Amino acid sequence: MFKQDDLHELATYQPETPVLSVYLNVDPTEQKKDEYKLALKHMLEQVEEAAAAEDVAAVERYFDHEYDWSGRGVVLFSCAQDDFWRNYTVALPVESMVKVADRPYVWPLAALVDAYSSYMVALVDRQGVRMFMFDMGELKETDEHAGEEIRKLKRGRGSSGGHGRRGGGPVSSQHEEETVKRNLRGSAKAVEQFWQTHKPRRLILAGADHTVVQFRDLLPQSLRDKIIGTFAAEMNVSESEIRERSFEIVRQAEEEREAELVEAVFTRAAKDRGGAIRLADTLGAAYEGRVETLIMAPDYHEPGYQCTNCGYTTDQPVESCPFCGGEFTEIADATEALVEKVIAEGGRVEVIDGNPKLNECGVGALLRY
């Protein structure tokens, strides 16, 4: 299971020799194992001149003898000369690619962590609730709460057939609704406790539409604010279907949130109040530790220049570092250095696809100050 701590370790790792980074989509619903292995072979052949033979051999050995072909994506990092090897299986599909660079190629993983880290699904009916905690596409925790059984009295017998209470409502119907309300209140308390214990980022509700509406109104406002969507489902729906249905809601919610984020970055940058766009300004803000959230287009890569002493990175050639006077060396990908710097400083990285504004300038950021 890939975690935020793993991302931080990869972003701050600085070997003296290049690292081989491998991303391989292994979704069993799309292709067979042999087809994925063939695709990997072709990708490795494309970097055989840049990659160390020991690193290529380590990757091939892993897929031939160690990997169990579980999950939908595999991510590997190898630097044999530094005795560095990391392998991660994720329950989400990844874009297949192979990179050789001075550091691990981490931004695709950063994008997955940001989009699909912890969320909760509460599947509710009139009697109880089933609770599911997902993280990076994997089911991590489950729990359930059951209230009183809903008993419907048969019509035509004693108290069930008449209007036994003031106001004209049937006794059986009133009793049933009171039981349902108690059950929903109990389920809301159970969800609140589950949330406090596991601390997910987002909440999805599922069940019959009418029941979901009733249940939502019983949740505290702090939880209602975390709801990103709902879907209709029977109480006995499988965990795999819950995963797939909720995954689609998370994806749609991410698209909406990303569009709002891009607008916020550009608005703040235009007002010079907590925003930066384009590589030069964003690199400068990152060096000063001011980037709270970095946004970038998925295929945006630009070369740059990095100080060999303090690590300051710029997109323009300069004779000496303006901060420490150190010498500069040209680097193949200044955007990757930017991602690593932001993650190392505790910021977030979001790779946003298909946004025309962001595609035009490539990169931007919300700033801490």
GIVEN-V33536 format. One record per residue. N is the residue number from 1. SS is DSSP state (H for helix, E for strand, C for the rest). NEAR is the number of other ideal C-beta (glycine too) atoms within 12 Angstrom. Layout:
n=N ss=SS near=NEAR
n=N ss=SS near=NEAR
This chain:
n=1 ss=C near=23
n=2 ss=C near=35
n=3 ss=C near=21
n=4 ss=H near=25
n=5 ss=H near=13
n=6 ss=H near=26
n=7 ss=H near=36
n=8 ss=H near=25
n=9 ss=H near=23
n=10 ss=H near=38
n=11 ss=H near=34
n=12 ss=H near=22
n=13 ss=C near=29
n=14 ss=C near=24
n=15 ss=C near=26
n=16 ss=C near=12
n=17 ss=C near=23
n=18 ss=C near=30
n=19 ss=E near=38
n=20 ss=E near=44
n=21 ss=E near=44
n=22 ss=E near=45
n=23 ss=E near=37
n=24 ss=E near=41
n=25 ss=E near=27
n=26 ss=C near=35
n=27 ss=C near=25
n=28 ss=C near=17
n=29 ss=C near=11
n=30 ss=C near=16
n=31 ss=C near=20
n=32 ss=C near=14
n=33 ss=H near=21
n=34 ss=H near=13
n=35 ss=H near=18
n=36 ss=H near=30
n=37 ss=H near=24
n=38 ss=H near=17
n=39 ss=H near=27
n=40 ss=H near=32
n=41 ss=H near=23
n=42 ss=H near=17
n=43 ss=H near=30
n=44 ss=H near=35
n=45 ss=H near=16
n=46 ss=H near=19
n=47 ss=C near=28
n=48 ss=C near=20
n=49 ss=C near=12
n=50 ss=C near=22
n=51 ss=C near=32
n=52 ss=C near=25
n=53 ss=H near=18
n=54 ss=H near=21
n=55 ss=H near=36
n=56 ss=H near=30
n=57 ss=H near=20
n=58 ss=H near=30
n=59 ss=H near=41
n=60 ss=H near=26
n=61 ss=H near=18
n=62 ss=H near=30
n=63 ss=H near=30
n=64 ss=H near=15
n=65 ss=H near=11
n=66 ss=H near=17
n=67 ss=C near=26
n=68 ss=C near=13
n=69 ss=C near=22
n=70 ss=C near=19
n=71 ss=C near=27
n=72 ss=C near=32
n=73 ss=E near=36
n=74 ss=E near=40
n=75 ss=E near=45
n=76 ss=E near=44
n=77 ss=E near=39
n=78 ss=E near=39
n=79 ss=E near=31
n=80 ss=H near=23
n=81 ss=H near=19
n=82 ss=H near=23
n=83 ss=C near=13
n=84 ss=E near=28
n=85 ss=E near=27
n=86 ss=E near=30
n=87 ss=E near=30
n=88 ss=E near=36
n=89 ss=E near=28
n=90 ss=E near=35
n=91 ss=C near=29
n=92 ss=C near=36
n=93 ss=C near=28
n=94 ss=C near=33
n=95 ss=C near=27
n=96 ss=C near=32
n=97 ss=E near=31
n=98 ss=E near=34
n=99 ss=E near=34
n=100 ss=E near=33
n=101 ss=E near=34
n=102 ss=C near=30
n=103 ss=C near=38
n=104 ss=C near=42
n=105 ss=C near=38
n=106 ss=C near=42
n=107 ss=H near=46
n=108 ss=H near=40
n=109 ss=H near=43
n=110 ss=H near=38
n=111 ss=H near=35
n=112 ss=H near=37
n=113 ss=H near=35
n=114 ss=H near=33
n=115 ss=H near=35
n=116 ss=H near=35
n=117 ss=C near=32
n=118 ss=C near=34
n=119 ss=E near=40
n=120 ss=E near=44
n=121 ss=E near=45
n=122 ss=E near=50
n=123 ss=E near=42
n=124 ss=E near=46
n=125 ss=C near=34
n=126 ss=C near=32
n=127 ss=C near=29
n=128 ss=E near=33
n=129 ss=E near=40
n=130 ss=E near=34
n=131 ss=E near=38
n=132 ss=E near=39
n=133 ss=E near=33
n=134 ss=E near=36
n=135 ss=E near=31
n=136 ss=C near=38
n=137 ss=C near=33
n=138 ss=E near=30
n=139 ss=E near=27
n=140 ss=E near=27
n=141 ss=E near=23
n=142 ss=E near=22
n=143 ss=E near=25
n=144 ss=E near=22
n=145 ss=E near=28
n=146 ss=E near=20
n=147 ss=C near=26
n=148 ss=C near=21
n=149 ss=C near=15
n=150 ss=C near=24
n=151 ss=C near=16
n=152 ss=C near=17
n=153 ss=C near=21
n=154 ss=C near=11
n=155 ss=C near=14
n=156 ss=C near=11
n=157 ss=C near=11
n=158 ss=H near=12
n=159 ss=H near=18
n=160 ss=H near=20
n=161 ss=C near=15
n=162 ss=C near=17
n=163 ss=C near=15
n=164 ss=C near=18
n=165 ss=C near=15
n=166 ss=C near=8
n=167 ss=C near=10
n=168 ss=C near=11
n=169 ss=C near=16
n=170 ss=C near=21
n=171 ss=H near=24
n=172 ss=H near=26
n=173 ss=H near=25
n=174 ss=H near=21
n=175 ss=H near=22
n=176 ss=H near=23
n=177 ss=H near=19
n=178 ss=H near=21
n=179 ss=H near=24
n=180 ss=H near=31
n=181 ss=H near=24
n=182 ss=H near=22
n=183 ss=H near=30
n=184 ss=H near=38
n=185 ss=H near=27
n=186 ss=H near=26
n=187 ss=H near=40
n=188 ss=H near=34
n=189 ss=H near=25
n=190 ss=H near=31
n=191 ss=H near=44
n=192 ss=H near=28
n=193 ss=H near=21
n=194 ss=H near=31
n=195 ss=H near=33
n=196 ss=H near=15
n=197 ss=H near=17
n=198 ss=H near=23
n=199 ss=C near=19
n=200 ss=C near=31
n=201 ss=C near=29
n=202 ss=E near=30
n=203 ss=E near=42
n=204 ss=E near=40
n=205 ss=E near=45
n=206 ss=E near=36
n=207 ss=E near=35
n=208 ss=C near=24
n=209 ss=H near=17
n=210 ss=H near=17
n=211 ss=H near=33
n=212 ss=H near=32
n=213 ss=H near=19
n=214 ss=H near=24
n=215 ss=H near=41
n=216 ss=H near=30
n=217 ss=H near=19
n=218 ss=H near=29
n=219 ss=C near=31
n=220 ss=C near=20
n=221 ss=H near=12
n=222 ss=H near=13
n=223 ss=H near=29
n=224 ss=H near=22
n=225 ss=C near=14
n=226 ss=C near=26
n=227 ss=E near=32
n=228 ss=E near=30
n=229 ss=E near=29
n=230 ss=E near=29
n=231 ss=E near=30
n=232 ss=C near=21
n=233 ss=C near=31
n=234 ss=C near=18
n=235 ss=C near=23
n=236 ss=C near=12
n=237 ss=C near=23
n=238 ss=C near=16
n=239 ss=H near=23
n=240 ss=H near=16
n=241 ss=H near=20
n=242 ss=H near=33
n=243 ss=H near=34
n=244 ss=H near=24
n=245 ss=H near=29
n=246 ss=H near=38
n=247 ss=H near=32
n=248 ss=H near=19
n=249 ss=H near=30
n=250 ss=H near=36
n=251 ss=H near=25
n=252 ss=H near=20
n=253 ss=H near=26
n=254 ss=H near=30
n=255 ss=H near=22
n=256 ss=H near=18
n=257 ss=H near=25
n=258 ss=H near=30
n=259 ss=H near=23
n=260 ss=H near=20
n=261 ss=H near=33
n=262 ss=H near=36
n=263 ss=H near=24
n=264 ss=H near=28
n=265 ss=H near=39
n=266 ss=H near=28
n=267 ss=H near=19
n=268 ss=H near=27
n=269 ss=H near=28
n=270 ss=H near=16
n=271 ss=H near=14
n=272 ss=C near=13
n=273 ss=C near=15
n=274 ss=C near=23
n=275 ss=E near=33
n=276 ss=E near=38
n=277 ss=E near=35
n=278 ss=C near=30
n=279 ss=H near=34
n=280 ss=H near=25
n=281 ss=H near=28
n=282 ss=H near=45
n=283 ss=H near=41
n=284 ss=H near=27
n=285 ss=H near=37
n=286 ss=H near=41
n=287 ss=H near=32
n=288 ss=C near=22
n=289 ss=C near=19
n=290 ss=C near=26
n=291 ss=E near=39
n=292 ss=E near=29
n=293 ss=E near=38
n=294 ss=E near=49
n=295 ss=E near=51
n=296 ss=E near=46
n=297 ss=C near=31
n=298 ss=C near=26
n=299 ss=C near=20
n=300 ss=C near=30
n=301 ss=C near=27
n=302 ss=C near=29
n=303 ss=C near=20
n=304 ss=E near=33
n=305 ss=E near=31
n=306 ss=E near=34
n=307 ss=E near=27
n=308 ss=C near=20
n=309 ss=C near=16
n=310 ss=C near=20
n=311 ss=C near=32
n=312 ss=C near=33
n=313 ss=E near=38
n=314 ss=E near=34
n=315 ss=C near=30
n=316 ss=C near=19
n=317 ss=C near=16
n=318 ss=C near=22
n=319 ss=C near=13
n=320 ss=C near=18
n=321 ss=C near=22
n=322 ss=C near=18
n=323 ss=C near=18
n=324 ss=C near=15
n=325 ss=C near=15
n=326 ss=C near=19
n=327 ss=C near=18
n=328 ss=E near=28
n=329 ss=E near=23
n=330 ss=E near=22
n=331 ss=E near=29
n=332 ss=C near=22
n=333 ss=C near=31
n=334 ss=H near=40
n=335 ss=H near=38
n=336 ss=H near=41
n=337 ss=H near=42
n=338 ss=H near=49
n=339 ss=H near=45
n=340 ss=H near=40
n=341 ss=H near=38
n=342 ss=H near=45
n=343 ss=H near=37
n=344 ss=H near=28
n=345 ss=C near=28
n=346 ss=C near=21
n=347 ss=C near=32
n=348 ss=E near=31
n=349 ss=E near=44
n=350 ss=E near=41
n=351 ss=E near=38
n=352 ss=C near=37
n=353 ss=C near=24
n=354 ss=C near=16
n=355 ss=C near=30
n=356 ss=H near=14
n=357 ss=H near=26
n=358 ss=H near=34
n=359 ss=H near=20
n=360 ss=H near=15
n=361 ss=H near=28
n=362 ss=C near=31
n=363 ss=E near=47
n=364 ss=E near=47
n=365 ss=E near=46
n=366 ss=E near=33
n=367 ss=E near=32
n=368 ss=C near=22
n=369 ss=C near=14
